[in-house]
Protein backbone atom coordinates (compact mmCIF):
# COMPACT_ATOMS: atom_id res chain seq x y z
CA UNK A 1 0.00 0.00 0.00
CA UNK A 2 2.82 2.38 0.82
CA UNK A 3 4.44 1.80 -2.58
CA UNK A 4 1.08 2.46 -4.27
CA UNK A 5 0.59 5.62 -2.24
CA UNK A 6 4.08 6.81 -3.20
CA UNK A 7 3.41 6.10 -6.86
CA UNK A 8 0.26 8.27 -6.78
CA UNK A 9 1.87 11.21 -5.03
CA UNK A 10 3.55 14.05 -6.96
CA UNK A 11 7.32 14.00 -6.84
CA UNK A 12 8.25 17.62 -7.01
CA UNK A 13 11.66 17.09 -5.44
CA UNK A 14 12.81 14.83 -8.31
CA UNK A 15 15.17 12.70 -6.26
CA UNK A 16 16.10 10.46 -9.19
CA UNK A 17 17.20 13.52 -11.15
CA UNK A 18 19.35 14.55 -8.22
CA UNK A 19 20.99 11.11 -8.14
CA UNK A 20 21.61 11.32 -11.89
CA UNK A 21 23.33 14.68 -11.55
CA UNK A 22 25.36 13.40 -8.61
CA UNK A 23 26.46 10.27 -10.47
CA UNK A 24 27.60 12.40 -13.43
CA UNK A 25 30.00 14.17 -11.07
CA UNK A 26 31.34 10.82 -9.88
CA UNK A 27 32.21 9.98 -13.49
CA UNK A 28 33.73 13.41 -14.18
CA UNK A 29 35.93 13.21 -11.09
CA UNK A 30 37.05 9.68 -11.95
CA UNK A 31 37.82 10.69 -15.54
CA UNK A 32 39.85 13.69 -14.37
CA UNK A 33 41.80 11.51 -11.96
CA UNK A 34 42.48 8.89 -14.64
CA UNK A 35 43.66 11.65 -16.97
CA UNK A 36 45.99 12.88 -14.22
CA UNK A 37 47.63 9.47 -13.94
CA UNK A 38 47.84 9.20 -17.72
CA UNK A 39 49.87 12.41 -17.80
CA UNK A 40 47.12 14.26 -19.67
CA UNK A 41 47.46 17.81 -18.42
CA UNK A 42 49.10 19.52 -15.48
CA UNK A 43 48.75 17.72 -12.13
CA UNK A 44 47.81 20.91 -10.29
CA UNK A 45 45.17 21.75 -12.88
CA UNK A 46 43.66 18.28 -12.70
CA UNK A 47 43.59 18.44 -8.91
CA UNK A 48 41.82 21.81 -9.07
CA UNK A 49 39.33 20.39 -11.58
CA UNK A 50 38.48 17.52 -9.24
CA UNK A 51 38.07 19.98 -6.36
CA UNK A 52 35.56 21.99 -8.41
CA UNK A 53 33.62 18.84 -9.23
CA UNK A 54 33.62 17.90 -5.54
CA UNK A 55 32.23 21.33 -4.64
CA UNK A 56 29.40 20.87 -7.16
CA UNK A 57 28.69 17.46 -5.67
CA UNK A 58 28.57 18.90 -2.17
CA UNK A 59 25.93 21.37 -3.33
CA UNK A 60 23.86 18.50 -4.73
CA UNK A 61 24.25 16.62 -1.44
CA UNK A 62 23.02 19.63 0.55
CA UNK A 63 20.09 20.10 -1.80
CA UNK A 64 19.09 16.44 -1.55
CA UNK A 65 19.20 16.47 2.24
CA UNK A 66 17.07 19.60 2.31
CA UNK A 67 14.64 17.97 -0.10
CA UNK A 68 14.34 14.95 2.18
CA UNK A 69 13.19 17.22 5.01
CA UNK A 70 10.75 19.09 2.75
CA UNK A 71 9.12 15.98 1.31
CA UNK A 72 6.12 14.22 2.79
CA UNK A 73 6.43 11.27 0.40
CA UNK A 74 9.71 10.05 -1.13
CA UNK A 75 10.25 7.47 -3.91
CA UNK A 76 11.79 5.10 -1.34
CA UNK A 77 12.79 5.23 2.31
CA UNK A 78 14.47 8.42 3.49
CA UNK A 79 17.41 6.58 4.99
CA UNK A 80 18.01 4.87 1.65
CA UNK A 81 18.01 8.23 -0.12
CA UNK A 82 20.49 9.51 2.45
CA UNK A 83 22.66 6.38 2.15
CA UNK A 84 22.80 6.64 -1.64
CA UNK A 85 23.56 10.35 -1.53
CA UNK A 86 26.29 9.77 1.05
CA UNK A 87 27.88 6.95 -0.95
CA UNK A 88 27.95 9.04 -4.11
CA UNK A 89 29.42 11.99 -2.24
CA UNK A 90 32.02 9.85 -0.48
CA UNK A 91 33.21 8.46 -3.80
CA UNK A 92 33.98 11.95 -5.09
CA UNK A 93 35.55 12.94 -1.76
CA UNK A 94 37.89 9.95 -1.99
CA UNK A 95 38.76 10.79 -5.58
CA UNK A 96 39.67 14.29 -4.44
CA UNK A 97 41.80 12.83 -1.62
CA UNK A 98 43.55 10.54 -4.11
CA UNK A 99 44.39 13.50 -6.34
CA UNK A 100 45.69 15.47 -3.36
CA UNK A 101 47.96 12.61 -2.32
CA UNK A 102 49.32 12.46 -5.84
CA UNK A 103 49.98 16.20 -5.69
CA UNK A 104 51.44 16.01 -2.18
CA UNK A 105 53.76 13.01 -2.58
CA UNK A 106 54.67 13.32 -6.29
CA UNK A 107 55.07 9.57 -6.59
CA UNK A 108 55.78 7.94 -9.92
CA UNK A 109 52.63 6.57 -11.51
CA UNK A 110 52.61 2.82 -12.05
CA UNK A 111 50.70 0.73 -14.61
CA UNK A 112 48.72 -0.71 -11.71
CA UNK A 113 47.70 2.74 -10.49
CA UNK A 114 46.59 3.68 -13.99
CA UNK A 115 44.65 0.42 -14.27
CA UNK A 116 42.91 1.04 -10.94
CA UNK A 117 42.02 4.57 -12.03
CA UNK A 118 40.51 3.11 -15.20
CA UNK A 119 38.51 0.70 -13.02
CA UNK A 120 37.14 3.71 -11.13
CA UNK A 121 36.03 5.32 -14.40
CA UNK A 122 34.35 2.13 -15.60
CA UNK A 123 32.59 1.49 -12.27
CA UNK A 124 31.41 5.11 -12.07
CA UNK A 125 30.12 4.94 -15.65
CA UNK A 126 28.16 1.78 -14.91
CA UNK A 127 26.57 3.53 -11.94
CA UNK A 128 25.75 6.68 -13.88
CA UNK A 129 24.09 4.61 -16.60
CA UNK A 130 22.12 2.58 -14.06
CA UNK A 131 20.89 5.32 -11.72
CA UNK A 132 17.97 6.40 -13.98
CA UNK A 133 16.56 2.87 -13.66
CA UNK A 134 15.64 3.70 -10.05
CA UNK A 135 12.73 5.65 -11.51
CA UNK A 136 11.16 2.38 -12.68
CA UNK A 137 12.50 -0.28 -10.32
CA UNK A 138 9.74 -2.82 -10.96
CA UNK A 139 10.68 -2.93 -14.65
CA UNK A 140 14.42 -2.74 -14.10
CA UNK A 141 15.31 -5.43 -11.59
CA UNK A 142 17.41 -7.49 -14.01
CA UNK A 143 19.31 -4.47 -15.28
CA UNK A 144 19.96 -3.17 -11.77
CA UNK A 145 21.18 -6.62 -10.74
CA UNK A 146 23.49 -6.65 -13.77
CA UNK A 147 24.79 -3.24 -12.71
CA UNK A 148 25.72 -4.59 -9.29
CA UNK A 149 27.45 -7.61 -10.80
CA UNK A 150 29.41 -5.49 -13.28
CA UNK A 151 30.71 -3.14 -10.60
CA UNK A 152 31.63 -6.10 -8.38
CA UNK A 153 33.73 -7.59 -11.20
CA UNK A 154 35.45 -4.24 -11.74
CA UNK A 155 36.17 -3.96 -8.01
CA UNK A 156 37.73 -7.44 -8.07
CA UNK A 157 39.89 -6.36 -11.00
CA UNK A 158 41.04 -3.32 -9.02
CA UNK A 159 41.90 -5.56 -6.06
CA UNK A 160 44.05 -7.75 -8.33
CA UNK A 161 45.85 -4.68 -9.65
CA UNK A 162 46.42 -3.48 -6.09
CA UNK A 163 47.94 -6.81 -5.08
CA UNK A 164 50.20 -6.83 -8.13
CA UNK A 165 51.27 -3.25 -7.56
CA UNK A 166 52.08 -3.76 -3.89
CA UNK A 167 54.01 -6.95 -4.58
CA UNK A 168 56.13 -5.13 -7.13
CA UNK A 169 56.56 -2.17 -4.82
CA UNK A 170 57.79 -4.12 -1.81
CA UNK A 171 59.96 -6.44 -3.89
CA UNK A 172 61.79 -3.51 -5.43
CA UNK A 173 64.34 -1.04 -4.20
CA UNK A 174 63.57 2.06 -2.20
CA UNK A 175 63.41 3.21 1.39
CA UNK A 176 60.70 1.90 3.73
CA UNK A 177 59.33 5.44 4.00
CA UNK A 178 58.99 5.78 0.24
CA UNK A 179 57.27 2.42 -0.01
CA UNK A 180 54.78 3.35 2.70
CA UNK A 181 54.05 6.62 0.91
CA UNK A 182 53.34 4.82 -2.36
CA UNK A 183 51.20 2.30 -0.49
CA UNK A 184 49.08 5.18 0.85
CA UNK A 185 48.43 6.29 -2.69
CA UNK A 186 47.47 2.78 -3.73
CA UNK A 187 45.12 2.47 -0.74
CA UNK A 188 43.15 5.62 -1.49
CA UNK A 189 42.77 4.72 -5.18
CA UNK A 190 41.44 1.34 -4.11
CA UNK A 191 39.00 3.03 -1.74
CA UNK A 192 37.44 4.94 -4.65
CA UNK A 193 36.55 1.70 -6.43
CA UNK A 194 35.43 0.12 -3.15
CA UNK A 195 33.05 3.01 -2.57
CA UNK A 196 31.60 2.50 -6.04
CA UNK A 197 30.71 -1.02 -4.96
CA UNK A 198 29.15 0.44 -1.81
CA UNK A 199 26.89 2.52 -4.05
CA UNK A 200 25.62 -0.62 -5.77
CA UNK A 201 25.11 -2.25 -2.36
CA UNK A 202 22.76 0.60 -1.47
CA UNK A 203 20.99 0.21 -4.81
CA UNK A 204 20.61 -3.54 -4.16
CA UNK A 205 18.96 -2.74 -0.83
CA UNK A 206 16.57 -0.33 -2.48
CA UNK A 207 15.60 -2.95 -5.06
CA UNK A 208 14.97 -5.56 -2.35
CA UNK A 209 12.78 -3.15 -0.39
CA UNK A 210 10.78 -1.96 -3.39
CA UNK A 211 10.11 -5.18 -5.32
N, C-alpha and C positions, 0 to 999 in steps of 0.2 A: 504494500500500500504506500509506503514511504517513497519507493522508487517511482510509482505512478504519480504521486502528488508532486514530486520534484519535476517530472517530465511535463506536467501541466502548468507549472509556474513559469513566469517570465524570468529570463536569465540576463538581466541588464548588466551584471558585472562581467560577463564574458570571460569566465575563468580559463576556458580552454584556449582562448585567444592569448591570454596572458602567458600561459604555459608555452604556447608556440613562440611567442616573442622571446621568452626566456631561453628556450632551447636553441634559438638561432644564435644568441650570444654565446652559448656554450660552444657551438661549432666555430664561431668567429674567433673566439679566444684560443681554441685548440689549433685552428689553422694558423693563427699568428705565431703560436708557440712552435709549431712544426716548421714554419718558415724560418724562425729564428735559428733552430738547430740545423736547418739545411743551408744556413749562410746566406739566406735571401734577405738582404737589407741589414741595416745597422742594428746591433743588439739593443742599444739604448732606445732607438725608435720603436722597435718591436715591443720592448717592455712597456713603453709609454702607451702604445696601442692597446695592449692587453689591459692596462690599468683603466683606460677609457671605457673599454668594453665592460670591465668589472663594475665601474661606476654606473653605467647604464643598467646593468643587471641588478644592482642594489636598488635602484629606483623602481624597477619592476617588482622586486621583492617587497618593498615598502607598500607599493600600491596594491599588491595582492593581499597582504596582511590587512590593510585598511578595508579592502573589499570584503574580506571574510567577516569583519565586525559589522559591516553595513548590511550584509545579506541575511535575509530571513531563511531562504532556501538556497542551498548550494548543490551543484551537480553530483557531488558525493561528500562523504563526511569531511568536516572542517579540519580534523587532524590529518586526514590524508592530503588535503590541499596544502596544508602547512608543511607536511613531510616532503611532498613533491617539490614545493617551492624551495625548501631548505636544501634539498639534495641538488637541485639545479644550481642554486647559488653557491653552495660549497664547491661544486666542480669548477666553477669559474674562479673562486677564491684560491683554490689549490693550483690552478693553472697560473694565476698571477704570482703565487708564491714560488712556483717552479721557475718562472721567468726571472724573478728577483734573485733567486739563488744562482742562476746562470750568470746574471749580471754581477753579483757580489763575488763569486768565487772564480769566474773566468776559467772554468775547467774546459779541457778539450772535449769536443763532442765526439761520441763514439757511435758506431753503426747501431749498437743496441739502443742507445738513447734516441736516435732518430727513428728507429723502428717502433719504440714505445710511443713516441710522439705521434707517429702515423696511426697507431692503434687508438690513441685518444681521439684523433680526428674521425676515424671510422666509427668508433662507438658513439661519439657525439652526433654524427650524421644519422646513424640508425635511430637514435632517440628523437632527433628533430623530425625525421620523417614519420615516426610512429606516434608522436604526441597528438596530432589531430584526430587520431582514431579514438581518443578518449571521449570525443563528442558523440560517438555511436558505439559504445562498448558492446552492446548485445550483438551487433553485426560484425564485430572486429576481434573476437576472442582469438581466433587462429592467428591472425596477423600480429596481435599484441604478444601472443605466446612466442611467435617466431622472432619478434623483436628481442625479447628477453634471451632467447637461446643464442641469437647472433651476437649480442653484447657479451654474453658469458664466454663464447668462443674467443672473442677478441681479447677479453680480459685474461684468459688462459694463455693466449699468445704473448701478451705483454709480460706475464709472469715468467714465461720461458725465456724471453729476451732479457729480463732482469737477472735471472739465474746465470745466463751465459755471460752477461756483462760483468757481474760481480765476480764470477770465477776468473775471468780474464784479468780483471782489475787486481785481485788479490794474489794472482799467480805471477803478476808482472813486477817490474821494479817501481820504486817510489817509496817515499817516506810513509809511515803509518798515518801521519796527519793528513797527507794528501789523499791517501786512499779513503780515509773516513769522510773527507770533504766530498769526494766524488760519490761515495755511497749515499750521502745525504741528498745529492742531486738525483741519483737513481730512485731513491725512496719517494721523493715528492712527485716525480713523474709517474711512478707506479700508482700513487694515491689518486691521481687524476683519473686513471682508467678504472681503478677500484670504485671510485665515487660514481662513475658512469653506471657501473653494475648496480650500485645502490639505488640509482634512479629507477632502473628496471625492476628492482625488488619492490619499490613503492608501487609502481604501475601494476605489478603482479597482484599485490594486495588489493588494489582498487578493483581489479578485474574480478577477483574472488568475491569481494563484498557485493559487487553490483550484478553479477550474473546468477 
